[in-house]
Amino acid sequence: MTTSLRQTVRVYGSLLVLVIGFLCGGLTIALFISASWVVETLGLVGFVLYVLTTFLCALLSFMFDLIGNAKEAFA
């Protein structure tokens, strides 16, 4: 039971990190278009959370095989 739960958390956690990474990537593109709009929309706290989340997604993608884990959800 715990192995199945651990695998489920690993697979769907990887999907969540990938989705958050795509959202952060979209905000990064928006920063190049209009940085003031992004900062005004997110606020200072939101912008700090955005930066920390971007670094966390990058770190997790190097530590784990996120794409391989996500493929297991659809296999």
PQR file of N, CA, C, O and H, with PARSE charges and radii, in Angstrom:
ATOM      1  N   MET A   1       0.820  -1.195   0.000 -0.4000 1.5000
ATOM      2  CA  MET A   1       0.000   0.000   0.000 -0.0000 2.0000
ATOM      3  C   MET A   1       0.864   1.260   0.000  0.5500 1.7000
ATOM      4  O   MET A   1       0.603   2.189  -0.764 -0.5500 1.4000
ATOM      5  N   THR A   2       1.884   1.298   0.844 -0.4000 1.5000
ATOM      6  CA  THR A   2       2.719   2.498   0.908 -0.0000 2.0000
ATOM      7  C   THR A   2       3.528   2.676  -0.365  0.5500 1.7000
ATOM      8  O   THR A   2       3.790   3.804  -0.783 -0.5500 1.4000
ATOM      9  H   THR A   2       2.096   0.544   1.465  0.4000 1.0000
ATOM     10  N   THR A   3       3.927   1.564  -0.989 -0.4000 1.5000
ATOM     11  CA  THR A   3       4.676   1.671  -2.237 -0.0000 2.0000
ATOM     12  C   THR A   3       3.796   2.266  -3.325  0.5500 1.7000
ATOM     13  O   THR A   3       4.248   3.110  -4.099 -0.5500 1.4000
ATOM     14  H   THR A   3       3.714   0.647  -0.650  0.4000 1.0000
ATOM     15  N   SER A   4       2.549   1.833  -3.387 -0.4000 1.5000
ATOM     16  CA  SER A   4       1.628   2.368  -4.382 -0.0000 2.0000
ATOM     17  C   SER A   4       1.353   3.849  -4.124  0.5500 1.7000
ATOM     18  O   SER A   4       1.307   4.644  -5.063 -0.5500 1.4000
ATOM     19  H   SER A   4       2.183   1.148  -2.758  0.4000 1.0000
ATOM     20  N   LEU A   5       1.171   4.219  -2.867 -0.4000 1.5000
ATOM     21  CA  LEU A   5       0.926   5.613  -2.523 -0.0000 2.0000
ATOM     22  C   LEU A   5       2.154   6.457  -2.835  0.5500 1.7000
ATOM     23  O   LEU A   5       2.029   7.561  -3.364 -0.5500 1.4000
ATOM     24  H   LEU A   5       1.208   3.574  -2.104  0.4000 1.0000
ATOM     25  N   ARG A   6       3.330   5.951  -2.514 -0.4000 1.5000
ATOM     26  CA  ARG A   6       4.567   6.679  -2.780 -0.0000 2.0000
ATOM     27  C   ARG A   6       4.749   6.894  -4.282  0.5500 1.7000
ATOM     28  O   ARG A   6       5.161   7.970  -4.715 -0.5500 1.4000
ATOM     29  H   ARG A   6       3.431   5.054  -2.084  0.4000 1.0000
ATOM     30  N   GLN A   7       4.442   5.867  -5.073 -0.4000 1.5000
ATOM     31  CA  GLN A   7       4.571   5.991  -6.524 -0.0000 2.0000
ATOM     32  C   GLN A   7       3.542   6.984  -7.070  0.5500 1.7000
ATOM     33  O   GLN A   7       3.856   7.770  -7.964 -0.5500 1.4000
ATOM     34  H   GLN A   7       4.108   4.993  -4.722  0.4000 1.0000
ATOM     35  N   THR A   8       2.332   6.954  -6.544 -0.4000 1.5000
ATOM     36  CA  THR A   8       1.298   7.892  -6.985 -0.0000 2.0000
ATOM     37  C   THR A   8       1.698   9.327  -6.673  0.5500 1.7000
ATOM     38  O   THR A   8       1.536  10.213  -7.512 -0.5500 1.4000
ATOM     39  H   THR A   8       2.077   6.315  -5.818  0.4000 1.0000
ATOM     40  N   VAL A   9       2.218   9.561  -5.475 -0.4000 1.5000
ATOM     41  CA  VAL A   9       2.667  10.903  -5.096 -0.0000 2.0000
ATOM     42  C   VAL A   9       3.824  11.337  -5.984  0.5500 1.7000
ATOM     43  O   VAL A   9       3.884  12.498  -6.389 -0.5500 1.4000
ATOM     44  H   VAL A   9       2.349   8.841  -4.793  0.4000 1.0000
ATOM     45  N   ARG A  10       4.742  10.432  -6.292 -0.4000 1.5000
ATOM     46  CA  ARG A  10       5.886  10.756  -7.148 -0.0000 2.0000
ATOM     47  C   ARG A  10       5.426  11.146  -8.539  0.5500 1.7000
ATOM     48  O   ARG A  10       5.905  12.131  -9.101 -0.5500 1.4000
ATOM     49  H   ARG A  10       4.693   9.489  -5.962  0.4000 1.0000
ATOM     50  N   VAL A  11       4.498  10.378  -9.101 -0.4000 1.5000
ATOM     51  CA  VAL A  11       4.039  10.624 -10.469 -0.0000 2.0000
ATOM     52  C   VAL A  11       3.246  11.927 -10.549  0.5500 1.7000
ATOM     53  O   VAL A  11       3.540  12.778 -11.388 -0.5500 1.4000
ATOM     54  H   VAL A  11       4.109   9.578  -8.646  0.4000 1.0000
ATOM     55  N   TYR A  12       2.251  12.087  -9.690 -0.4000 1.5000
ATOM     56  CA  TYR A  12       1.414  13.285  -9.775 -0.0000 2.0000
ATOM     57  C   TYR A  12       2.117  14.520  -9.217  0.5500 1.7000
ATOM     58  O   TYR A  12       1.800  15.641  -9.616 -0.5500 1.4000
ATOM     59  H   TYR A  12       2.012  11.396  -9.008  0.4000 1.0000
ATOM     60  N   GLY A  13       3.051  14.334  -8.315 -0.4000 1.5000
ATOM     61  CA  GLY A  13       3.886  15.451  -7.876 -0.0000 2.0000
ATOM     62  C   GLY A  13       4.759  15.962  -9.003  0.5500 1.7000
ATOM     63  O   GLY A  13       4.975  17.167  -9.134 -0.5500 1.4000
ATOM     64  H   GLY A  13       3.309  13.424  -7.990  0.4000 1.0000
ATOM     65  N   SER A  14       5.264  15.041  -9.821 -0.4000 1.5000
ATOM     66  CA  SER A  14       6.059  15.439 -10.981 -0.0000 2.0000
ATOM     67  C   SER A  14       5.211  16.209 -11.981  0.5500 1.7000
ATOM     68  O   SER A  14       5.672  17.189 -12.565 -0.5500 1.4000
ATOM     69  H   SER A  14       5.088  14.062  -9.715  0.4000 1.0000
ATOM     70  N   LEU A  15       3.970  15.767 -12.179 -0.4000 1.5000
ATOM     71  CA  LEU A  15       3.062  16.506 -13.067 -0.0000 2.0000
ATOM     72  C   LEU A  15       2.812  17.918 -12.531  0.5500 1.7000
ATOM     73  O   LEU A  15       2.801  18.882 -13.297 -0.5500 1.4000
ATOM     74  H   LEU A  15       3.595  14.970 -11.704  0.4000 1.0000
ATOM     75  N   LEU A  16       2.613  18.037 -11.235 -0.4000 1.5000
ATOM     76  CA  LEU A  16       2.368  19.340 -10.629 -0.0000 2.0000
ATOM     77  C   LEU A  16       3.569  20.268 -10.803  0.5500 1.7000
ATOM     78  O   LEU A  16       3.407  21.445 -11.125 -0.5500 1.4000
ATOM     79  H   LEU A  16       2.622  17.254 -10.613  0.4000 1.0000
ATOM     80  N   VAL A  17       4.772  19.740 -10.590 -0.4000 1.5000
ATOM     81  CA  VAL A  17       5.978  20.555 -10.749 -0.0000 2.0000
ATOM     82  C   VAL A  17       6.140  20.987 -12.202  0.5500 1.7000
ATOM     83  O   VAL A  17       6.545  22.119 -12.463 -0.5500 1.4000
ATOM     84  H   VAL A  17       4.904  18.784 -10.328  0.4000 1.0000
ATOM     85  N   LEU A  18       5.831  20.106 -13.150 -0.4000 1.5000
ATOM     86  CA  LEU A  18       5.932  20.478 -14.560 -0.0000 2.0000
ATOM     87  C   LEU A  18       4.932  21.568 -14.923  0.5500 1.7000
ATOM     88  O   LEU A  18       5.272  22.499 -15.654 -0.5500 1.4000
ATOM     89  H   LEU A  18       5.502  19.186 -12.938  0.4000 1.0000
ATOM     90  N   VAL A  19       3.712  21.467 -14.426 -0.4000 1.5000
ATOM     91  CA  VAL A  19       2.701  22.495 -14.716 -0.0000 2.0000
ATOM     92  C   VAL A  19       3.113  23.833 -14.107  0.5500 1.7000
ATOM     93  O   VAL A  19       2.993  24.875 -14.752 -0.5500 1.4000
ATOM     94  H   VAL A  19       3.436  20.712 -13.833  0.4000 1.0000
ATOM     95  N   ILE A  20       3.593  23.804 -12.879 -0.4000 1.5000
ATOM     96  CA  ILE A  20       4.050  25.041 -12.242 -0.0000 2.0000
ATOM     97  C   ILE A  20       5.243  25.613 -13.001  0.5500 1.7000
ATOM     98  O   ILE A  20       5.368  26.830 -13.142 -0.5500 1.4000
ATOM     99  H   ILE A  20       3.690  22.958 -12.355  0.4000 1.0000
ATOM    100  N   GLY A  21       6.117  24.739 -13.487 -0.4000 1.5000
ATOM    101  CA  GLY A  21       7.254  25.198 -14.288 -0.0000 2.0000
ATOM    102  C   GLY A  21       6.817  25.881 -15.568  0.5500 1.7000
ATOM    103  O   GLY A  21       7.401  26.890 -15.964 -0.5500 1.4000
ATOM    104  H   GLY A  21       6.016  23.751 -13.372  0.4000 1.0000
ATOM    105  N   PHE A  22       5.786  25.340 -16.226 -0.4000 1.5000
ATOM    106  CA  PHE A  22       5.272  25.980 -17.437 -0.0000 2.0000
ATOM    107  C   PHE A  22       4.657  27.343 -17.123  0.5500 1.7000
ATOM    108  O   PHE A  22       4.832  28.294 -17.885 -0.5500 1.4000
ATOM    109  H   PHE A  22       5.311  24.521 -15.905  0.4000 1.0000
ATOM    110  N   LEU A  23       3.942  27.442 -16.008 -0.4000 1.5000
ATOM    111  CA  LEU A  23       3.369  28.733 -15.616 -0.0000 2.0000
ATOM    112  C   LEU A  23       4.461  29.759 -15.313  0.5500 1.7000
ATOM    113  O   LEU A  23       4.352  30.924 -15.695 -0.5500 1.4000
ATOM    114  H   LEU A  23       3.800  26.670 -15.389  0.4000 1.0000
ATOM    115  N   CYS A  24       5.507  29.318 -14.629 -0.4000 1.5000
ATOM    116  CA  CYS A  24       6.623  30.224 -14.345 -0.0000 2.0000
ATOM    117  C   CYS A  24       7.339  30.619 -15.633  0.5500 1.7000
ATOM    118  O   CYS A  24       7.815  31.747 -15.763 -0.5500 1.4000
ATOM    119  H   CYS A  24       5.595  28.371 -14.319  0.4000 1.0000
ATOM    120  N   GLY A  25       7.414  29.695 -16.577 -0.4000 1.5000
ATOM    121  CA  GLY A  25       8.007  30.025 -17.872 -0.0000 2.0000
ATOM    122  C   GLY A  25       7.202  31.083 -18.599  0.5500 1.7000
ATOM    123  O   GLY A  25       7.769  31.978 -19.226 -0.5500 1.4000
ATOM    124  H   GLY A  25       7.028  28.779 -16.471  0.4000 1.0000
ATOM    125  N   GLY A  26       5.883  30.986 -18.519 -0.4000 1.5000
ATOM    126  CA  GLY A  26       5.030  32.008 -19.123 -0.0000 2.0000
ATOM    127  C   GLY A  26       5.227  33.368 -18.474  0.5500 1.7000
ATOM    128  O   GLY A  26       5.253  34.390 -19.159 -0.5500 1.4000
ATOM    129  H   GLY A  26       5.423  30.259 -18.010  0.4000 1.0000
ATOM    130  N   LEU A  27       5.366  33.382 -17.151 -0.4000 1.5000
ATOM    131  CA  LEU A  27       5.626  34.650 -16.465 -0.0000 2.0000
ATOM    132  C   LEU A  27       7.002  35.203 -16.816  0.5500 1.7000
ATOM    133  O   LEU A  27       7.189  36.419 -16.861 -0.5500 1.4000
ATOM    134  H   LEU A  27       5.345  32.551 -16.594  0.4000 1.0000
ATOM    135  N   THR A  28       7.960  34.322 -17.064 -0.4000 1.5000
ATOM    136  CA  THR A  28       9.290  34.776 -17.472 -0.0000 2.0000
ATOM    137  C   THR A  28       9.217  35.462 -18.828  0.5500 1.7000
ATOM    138  O   THR A  28       9.854  36.495 -19.036 -0.5500 1.4000
ATOM    139  H   THR A  28       7.808  33.335 -17.027  0.4000 1.0000
ATOM    140  N   ILE A  29       8.450  34.900 -19.748 -0.4000 1.5000
ATOM    141  CA  ILE A  29       8.268  35.540 -21.052 -0.0000 2.0000
ATOM    142  C   ILE A  29       7.567  36.884 -20.873  0.5500 1.7000
ATOM    143  O   ILE A  29       7.922  37.863 -21.530 -0.5500 1.4000
ATOM    144  H   ILE A  29       7.933  34.061 -19.579  0.4000 1.0000
ATOM    145  N   ALA A  30       6.575  36.933 -19.988 -0.4000 1.5000
ATOM    146  CA  ALA A  30       5.874  38.193 -19.728 -0.0000 2.0000
ATOM    147  C   ALA A  30       6.807  39.239 -19.125  0.5500 1.7000
ATOM    148  O   ALA A  30       6.632  40.433 -19.367 -0.5500 1.4000
ATOM    149  H   ALA A  30       6.286  36.138 -19.455  0.4000 1.0000
ATOM    150  N   LEU A  31       7.797  38.804 -18.344 -0.4000 1.5000
ATOM    151  CA  LEU A  31       8.764  39.751 -17.785 -0.0000 2.0000
ATOM    152  C   LEU A  31       9.552  40.447 -18.878  0.5500 1.7000
ATOM    153  O   LEU A  31       9.856  41.635 -18.763 -0.5500 1.4000
ATOM    154  H   LEU A  31       7.939  37.834 -18.148  0.4000 1.0000
ATOM    155  N   PHE A  32       9.887  39.722 -19.937 -0.4000 1.5000
ATOM    156  CA  PHE A  32      10.628  40.334 -21.033 -0.0000 2.0000
ATOM    157  C   PHE A  32       9.745  41.291 -21.832  0.5500 1.7000
ATOM    158  O   PHE A  32      10.250  42.244 -22.426 -0.5500 1.4000
ATOM    159  H   PHE A  32       9.641  38.757 -20.031  0.4000 1.0000
ATOM    160  N   ILE A  33       8.446  41.051 -21.853 -0.4000 1.5000
ATOM    161  CA  ILE A  33       7.533  41.922 -22.596 -0.0000 2.0000
ATOM    162  C   ILE A  33       7.219  43.179 -21.781  0.5500 1.7000
ATOM    163  O   ILE A  33       7.360  44.296 -22.279 -0.5500 1.4000
ATOM    164  H   ILE A  33       8.036  40.277 -21.371  0.4000 1.0000
ATOM    165  N   SER A  34       6.798  42.997 -20.539 -0.4000 1.5000
ATOM    166  CA  SER A  34       6.448  44.146 -19.693 -0.0000 2.0000
ATOM    167  C   SER A  34       6.705  43.786 -18.232  0.5500 1.7000
ATOM    168  O   SER A  34       5.853  43.202 -17.562 -0.5500 1.4000
ATOM    169  H   SER A  34       6.683  42.090 -20.134  0.4000 1.0000
ATOM    170  N   ALA A  35       7.879  44.141 -17.758 -0.4000 1.5000
ATOM    171  CA  ALA A  35       8.253  43.812 -16.381 -0.0000 2.0000
ATOM    172  C   ALA A  35       7.374  44.545 -15.372  0.5500 1.7000
ATOM    173  O   ALA A  35       7.033  43.995 -14.326 -0.5500 1.4000
ATOM    174  H   ALA A  35       8.571  44.616 -18.301  0.4000 1.0000
ATOM    175  N   SER A  36       7.012  45.773 -15.684 -0.4000 1.5000
ATOM    176  CA  SER A  36       6.199  46.540 -14.732 -0.0000 2.0000
ATOM    177  C   SER A  36       4.815  45.914 -14.558  0.5500 1.7000
ATOM    178  O   SER A  36       4.269  45.923 -13.454 -0.5500 1.4000
ATOM    179  H   SER A  36       7.289  46.220 -16.534  0.4000 1.0000
ATOM    180  N   TRP A  37       4.241  45.368 -15.638 -0.4000 1.5000
ATOM    181  CA  TRP A  37       2.929  44.726 -15.535 -0.0000 2.0000
ATOM    182  C   TRP A  37       2.994  43.507 -14.620  0.5500 1.7000
ATOM    183  O   TRP A  37       2.100  43.293 -13.801 -0.5500 1.4000
ATOM    184  H   TRP A  37       4.684  45.360 -16.534  0.4000 1.0000
ATOM    185  N   VAL A  38       4.057  42.703 -14.759 -0.4000 1.5000
ATOM    186  CA  VAL A  38       4.193  41.497 -13.937 -0.0000 2.0000
ATOM    187  C   VAL A  38       4.346  41.868 -12.471  0.5500 1.7000
ATOM    188  O   VAL A  38       3.704  41.270 -11.607 -0.5500 1.4000
ATOM    189  H   VAL A  38       4.783  42.876 -15.424  0.4000 1.0000
ATOM    190  N   VAL A  39       5.194  42.854 -12.186 -0.4000 1.5000
ATOM    191  CA  VAL A  39       5.414  43.248 -10.793 -0.0000 2.0000
ATOM    192  C   VAL A  39       4.150  43.872 -10.206  0.5500 1.7000
ATOM    193  O   VAL A  39       3.823  43.620  -9.047 -0.5500 1.4000
ATOM    194  H   VAL A  39       5.715  43.340 -12.888  0.4000 1.0000
ATOM    195  N   GLU A  40       3.432  44.683 -10.990 -0.4000 1.5000
ATOM    196  CA  GLU A  40       2.187  45.282 -10.494 -0.0000 2.0000
ATOM    197  C   GLU A  40       1.112  44.224 -10.278  0.5500 1.7000
ATOM    198  O   GLU A  40       0.337  44.311  -9.326 -0.5500 1.4000
ATOM    199  H   GLU A  40       3.697  44.888 -11.933  0.4000 1.0000
ATOM    200  N   THR A  41       1.062  43.225 -11.158 -0.4000 1.5000
ATOM    201  CA  THR A  41       0.038  42.189 -11.050 -0.0000 2.0000
ATOM    202  C   THR A  41       0.307  41.263  -9.867  0.5500 1.7000
ATOM    203  O   THR A  41      -0.601  40.959  -9.094 -0.5500 1.4000
ATOM    204  H   THR A  41       1.691  43.155 -11.932  0.4000 1.0000
ATOM    205  N   LEU A  42       1.543  40.820  -9.729 -0.4000 1.5000
ATOM    206  CA  LEU A  42       1.881  39.878  -8.665 -0.0000 2.0000
ATOM    207  C   LEU A  42       2.095  40.560  -7.322  0.5500 1.7000
ATOM    208  O   LEU A  42       1.843  39.957  -6.279 -0.5500 1.4000
ATOM    209  H   LEU A  42       2.281  41.067 -10.358  0.4000 1.0000
ATOM    210  N   GLY A  43       2.550  41.790  -7.329 -0.4000 1.5000
ATOM    211  CA  GLY A  43       2.947  42.452  -6.097 -0.0000 2.0000
ATOM    212  C   GLY A  43       4.343  41.984  -5.710  0.5500 1.7000
ATOM    213  O   GLY A  43       4.895  41.076  -6.332 -0.5500 1.4000
ATOM    214  H   GLY A  43       2.754  42.280  -8.176  0.4000 1.0000
ATOM    215  N   LEU A  44       4.900  42.594  -4.700 -0.4000 1.5000
ATOM    216  CA  LEU A  44       6.265  42.255  -4.302 -0.0000 2.0000
ATOM    217  C   LEU A  44       6.353  40.844  -3.720  0.5500 1.7000
ATOM    218  O   LEU A  44       7.276  40.095  -4.041 -0.5500 1.4000
ATOM    219  H   LEU A  44       4.451  43.331  -4.194  0.4000 1.0000
ATOM    220  N   VAL A  45       5.402  40.486  -2.874 -0.4000 1.5000
ATOM    221  CA  VAL A  45       5.410  39.148  -2.265 -0.0000 2.0000
ATOM    222  C   VAL A  45       5.200  38.083  -3.337  0.5500 1.7000
ATOM    223  O   VAL A  45       5.883  37.059  -3.333 -0.5500 1.4000
ATOM    224  H   VAL A  45       4.653  41.094  -2.613  0.4000 1.0000
ATOM    225  N   GLY A  46       4.270  38.312  -4.246 -0.4000 1.5000
ATOM    226  CA  GLY A  46       4.036  37.365  -5.334 -0.0000 2.0000
ATOM    227  C   GLY A  46       5.239  37.222  -6.231  0.5500 1.7000
ATOM    228  O   GLY A  46       5.541  36.127  -6.705 -0.5500 1.4000
ATOM    229  H   GLY A  46       3.715  39.144  -4.250  0.4000 1.0000
ATOM    230  N   PHE A  47       5.932  38.328  -6.468 -0.4000 1.5000
ATOM    231  CA  PHE A  47       7.126  38.271  -7.311 -0.0000 2.0000
ATOM    232  C   PHE A  47       8.230  37.465  -6.633  0.5500 1.7000
ATOM    233  O   PHE A  47       8.922  36.687  -7.290 -0.5500 1.4000
ATOM    234  H   PHE A  47       5.687  39.218  -6.082  0.4000 1.0000
ATOM    235  N   VAL A  48       8.396  37.643  -5.336 -0.4000 1.5000
ATOM    236  CA  VAL A  48       9.395  36.856  -4.597 -0.0000 2.0000
ATOM    237  C   VAL A  48       9.021  35.378  -4.630  0.5500 1.7000
ATOM    238  O   VAL A  48       9.888  34.526  -4.823 -0.5500 1.4000
ATOM    239  H   VAL A  48       7.834  38.275  -4.803  0.4000 1.0000
ATOM    240  N   LEU A  49       7.738  35.065  -4.443 -0.4000 1.5000
ATOM    241  CA  LEU A  49       7.290  33.666  -4.528 -0.0000 2.0000
ATOM    242  C   LEU A  49       7.522  33.098  -5.927  0.5500 1.7000
ATOM    243  O   LEU A  49       7.891  31.933  -6.073 -0.5500 1.4000
ATOM    244  H   LEU A  49       7.033  35.758  -4.286  0.4000 1.0000
ATOM    245  N   TYR A  50       7.306  33.918  -6.948 -0.4000 1.5000
ATOM    246  CA  TYR A  50       7.558  33.496  -8.329 -0.0000 2.0000
ATOM    247  C   TYR A  50       9.028  33.130  -8.525  0.5500 1.7000
ATOM    248  O   TYR A  50       9.341  32.094  -9.111 -0.5500 1.4000
ATOM    249  H   TYR A  50       7.006  34.864  -6.829  0.4000 1.0000
ATOM    250  N   VAL A  51       9.923  33.980  -8.037 -0.4000 1.5000
ATOM    251  CA  VAL A  51      11.360  33.722  -8.193 -0.0000 2.0000
ATOM    252  C   VAL A  51      11.755  32.456  -7.445  0.5500 1.7000
ATOM    253  O   VAL A  51      12.481  31.623  -7.987 -0.5500 1.4000
ATOM    254  H   VAL A  51       9.669  34.822  -7.562  0.4000 1.0000
ATOM    255  N   LEU A  52      11.289  32.298  -6.209 -0.4000 1.5000
ATOM    256  CA  LEU A  52      11.620  31.101  -5.433 -0.0000 2.0000
ATOM    257  C   LEU A  52      11.045  29.842  -6.074  0.5500 1.7000
ATOM    258  O   LEU A  52      11.705  28.804  -6.100 -0.5500 1.4000
ATOM    259  H   LEU A  52      10.699  32.975  -5.769  0.4000 1.0000
ATOM    260  N   THR A  53       9.821  29.926  -6.591 -0.4000 1.5000
ATOM    261  CA  THR A  53       9.200  28.774  -7.247 -0.0000 2.0000
ATOM    262  C   THR A  53       9.949  28.388  -8.507  0.5500 1.7000
ATOM    263  O   THR A  53      10.101  27.202  -8.801 -0.5500 1.4000
ATOM    264  H   THR A  53       9.285  30.769  -6.570  0.4000 1.0000
ATOM    265  N   THR A  54      10.421  29.380  -9.257 -0.4000 1.5000
ATOM    266  CA  THR A  54      11.189  29.092 -10.467 -0.0000 2.0000
ATOM    267  C   THR A  54      12.468  28.340 -10.123  0.5500 1.7000
ATOM    268  O   THR A  54      12.808  27.357 -10.782 -0.5500 1.4000
ATOM    269  H   THR A  54      10.297  30.343  -9.018  0.4000 1.0000
ATOM    270  N   PHE A  55      13.178  28.797  -9.093 -0.4000 1.5000
ATOM    271  CA  PHE A  55      14.397  28.103  -8.686 -0.0000 2.0000
ATOM    272  C   PHE A  55      14.095  26.706  -8.151  0.5500 1.7000
ATOM    273  O   PHE A  55      14.849  25.768  -8.409 -0.5500 1.4000
ATOM    274  H   PHE A  55      12.902  29.595  -8.558  0.4000 1.0000
ATOM    275  N   LEU A  56      13.002  26.562  -7.411 -0.4000 1.5000
ATOM    276  CA  LEU A  56      12.622  25.257  -6.879 -0.0000 2.0000
ATOM    277  C   LEU A  56      12.288  24.284  -8.003  0.5500 1.7000
ATOM    278  O   LEU A  56      12.694  23.123  -7.953 -0.5500 1.4000
ATOM    279  H   LEU A  56      12.389  27.325  -7.202  0.4000 1.0000
ATOM    280  N   CYS A  57      11.555  24.739  -9.013 -0.4000 1.5000
ATOM    281  CA  CYS A  57      11.223  23.872 -10.155 -0.0000 2.0000
ATOM    282  C   CYS A  57      12.484  23.449 -10.900  0.5500 1.7000
ATOM    283  O   CYS A  57      12.610  22.296 -11.315 -0.5500 1.4000
ATOM    284  H   CYS A  57      11.225  25.683  -9.054  0.4000 1.0000
ATOM    285  N   ALA A  58      13.413  24.382 -11.068 -0.4000 1.5000
ATOM    286  CA  ALA A  58      14.664  24.041 -11.740 -0.0000 2.0000
ATOM    287  C   ALA A  58      15.454  23.019 -10.929  0.5500 1.7000
ATOM    288  O   ALA A  58      16.003  22.073 -11.492 -0.5500 1.4000
ATOM    289  H   ALA A  58      13.311  25.318 -10.732  0.4000 1.0000
ATOM    290  N   LEU A  59      15.515  23.201  -9.628 -0.4000 1.5000
ATOM    291  CA  LEU A  59      16.234  22.267  -8.762 -0.0000 2.0000
ATOM    292  C   LEU A  59      15.597  20.889  -8.792  0.5500 1.7000
ATOM    293  O   LEU A  59      16.302  19.885  -8.899 -0.5500 1.4000
ATOM    294  H   LEU A  59      15.069  23.970  -9.170  0.4000 1.0000
ATOM    295  N   LEU A  60      14.271  20.824  -8.699 -0.4000 1.5000
ATOM    296  CA  LEU A  60      13.582  19.533  -8.723 -0.0000 2.0000
ATOM    297  C   LEU A  60      13.729  18.839 -10.072  0.5500 1.7000
ATOM    298  O   LEU A  60      13.801  17.612 -10.130 -0.5500 1.4000
ATOM    299  H   LEU A  60      13.699  21.639  -8.611  0.4000 1.0000
ATOM    300  N   SER A  61      13.775  19.610 -11.154 -0.4000 1.5000
ATOM    301  CA  SER A  61      13.918  18.984 -12.465 -0.0000 2.0000
ATOM    302  C   SER A  61      15.299  18.365 -12.627  0.5500 1.7000
ATOM    303  O   SER A  61      15.449  17.381 -13.352 -0.5500 1.4000
ATOM    304  H   SER A  61      13.717  20.607 -11.106  0.4000 1.0000
ATOM    305  N   PHE A  62      16.311  18.923 -11.965 -0.4000 1.5000
ATOM    306  CA  PHE A  62      17.635  18.319 -12.019 -0.0000 2.0000
ATOM    307  C   PHE A  62      17.755  17.115 -11.087  0.5500 1.7000
ATOM    308  O   PHE A  62      18.505  16.182 -11.372 -0.5500 1.4000
ATOM    309  H   PHE A  62      16.189  19.722 -11.377  0.4000 1.0000
ATOM    310  N   MET A  63      17.021  17.132  -9.978 -0.4000 1.5000
ATOM    311  CA  MET A  63      17.122  16.050  -9.007 -0.0000 2.0000
ATOM    312  C   MET A  63      16.335  14.811  -9.413  0.5500 1.7000
ATOM    313  O   MET A  63      16.752  13.690  -9.120 -0.5500 1.4000
ATOM    314  H   MET A  63      16.412  17.890  -9.747  0.4000 1.0000
ATOM    315  N   PHE A  64      15.210  14.998 -10.079 -0.4000 1.5000
ATOM    316  CA  PHE A  64      14.321  13.881 -10.397 -0.0000 2.0000
ATOM    317  C   PHE A  64      14.018  13.857 -11.886  0.5500 1.7000
ATOM    318  O   PHE A  64      14.125  14.874 -12.571 -0.5500 1.4000
ATOM    319  H   PHE A  64      14.871  15.909 -10.317  0.4000 1.0000
ATOM    320  N   ASP A  65      13.642  12.692 -12.374 -0.4000 1.5000
ATOM    321  CA  ASP A  65      13.242  12.531 -13.770 -0.0000 2.0000
ATOM    322  C   ASP A  65      11.768  12.898 -13.885  0.5500 1.7000
ATOM    323  O   ASP A  65      10.902  12.024 -13.912 -0.5500 1.4000
ATOM    324  H   ASP A  65      13.556  11.866 -11.818  0.4000 1.0000
ATOM    325  N   LEU A  66      11.492  14.190 -13.954 -0.4000 1.5000
ATOM    326  CA  LEU A  66      10.106  14.651 -13.924 -0.0000 2.0000
ATOM    327  C   LEU A  66       9.325  14.207 -15.149  0.5500 1.7000
ATOM    328  O   LEU A  66       8.179  13.775 -15.028 -0.5500 1.4000
ATOM    329  H   LEU A  66      12.195  14.901 -13.933  0.4000 1.0000
ATOM    330  N   ILE A  67       9.922  14.306 -16.314 -0.4000 1.5000
ATOM    331  CA  ILE A  67       9.211  13.935 -17.538 -0.0000 2.0000
ATOM    332  C   ILE A  67       8.957  12.435 -17.570  0.5500 1.7000
ATOM    333  O   ILE A  67       7.876  12.000 -17.968 -0.5500 1.4000
ATOM    334  H   ILE A  67      10.853  14.658 -16.413  0.4000 1.0000
ATOM    335  N   GLY A  68       9.935  11.642 -17.157 -0.4000 1.5000
ATOM    336  CA  GLY A  68       9.743  10.195 -17.098 -0.0000 2.0000
ATOM    337  C   GLY A  68       8.662   9.804 -16.108  0.5500 1.7000
ATOM    338  O   GLY A  68       7.865   8.905 -16.373 -0.5500 1.4000
ATOM    339  H   GLY A  68      10.813  11.996 -16.833  0.4000 1.0000
ATOM    340  N   ASN A  69       8.635  10.486 -14.957 -0.4000 1.5000
ATOM    341  CA  ASN A  69       7.594  10.209 -13.966 -0.0000 2.0000
ATOM    342  C   ASN A  69       6.221  10.618 -14.482  0.5500 1.7000
ATOM    343  O   ASN A  69       5.236   9.918 -14.247 -0.5500 1.4000
ATOM    344  H   ASN A  69       9.283  11.217 -14.742  0.4000 1.0000
ATOM    345  N   ALA A  70       6.148  11.740 -15.179 -0.4000 1.5000
ATOM    346  CA  ALA A  70       4.862  12.213 -15.694 -0.0000 2.0000
ATOM    347  C   ALA A  70       4.328  11.289 -16.786  0.5500 1.7000
ATOM    348  O   ALA A  70       3.115  11.126 -16.921 -0.5500 1.4000
ATOM    349  H   ALA A  70       6.948  12.309 -15.369  0.4000 1.0000
ATOM    350  N   LYS A  71       5.216  10.692 -17.556 -0.4000 1.5000
ATOM    351  CA  LYS A  71       4.776   9.758 -18.599 -0.0000 2.0000
ATOM    352  C   LYS A  71       4.095   8.540 -17.990  0.5500 1.7000
ATOM    353  O   LYS A  71       3.221   7.941 -18.616 -0.5500 1.4000
ATOM    354  H   LYS A  71       6.201  10.825 -17.446  0.4000 1.0000
ATOM    355  N   GLU A  72       4.488   8.169 -16.774 -0.4000 1.5000
ATOM    356  CA  GLU A  72       3.867   7.026 -16.104 -0.0000 2.0000
ATOM    357  C   GLU A  72       2.399   7.287 -15.794  0.5500 1.7000
ATOM    358  O   GLU A  72       1.616   6.342 -15.693 -0.5500 1.4000
ATOM    359  H   GLU A  72       5.198   8.656 -16.266  0.4000 1.0000
ATOM    360  N   ALA A  73       2.012   8.547 -15.643 -0.4000 1.5000
ATOM    361  CA  ALA A  73       0.616   8.858 -15.342 -0.0000 2.0000
ATOM    362  C   ALA A  73      -0.288   8.548 -16.524  0.5500 1.7000
ATOM    363  O   ALA A  73      -1.471   8.262 -16.340 -0.5500 1.4000
ATOM    364  H   ALA A  73       2.648   9.314 -15.725  0.4000 1.0000
ATOM    365  N   PHE A  74       0.252   8.601 -17.732 -0.4000 1.5000
ATOM    366  CA  PHE A  74      -0.555   8.376 -18.928 -0.0000 2.0000
ATOM    367  C   PHE A  74      -0.287   7.027 -19.572  0.5500 1.7000
ATOM    368  O   PHE A  74      -0.840   6.721 -20.628 -0.5500 1.4000
ATOM    369  H   PHE A  74       1.213   8.834 -17.882  0.4000 1.0000
ATOM    370  N   ALA A  75       0.555   6.221 -18.945 -0.4000 1.5000
ATOM    371  CA  ALA A  75       0.883   4.900 -19.515 -0.0000 2.0000
ATOM    372  C   ALA A  75      -0.088   3.840 -19.046  0.5500 1.7000
ATOM    373  O   ALA A  75       0.039   2.676 -19.426 -0.5500 1.4000
ATOM    374  H   ALA A  75       1.004   6.470 -18.087  0.4000 1.0000
TER
END
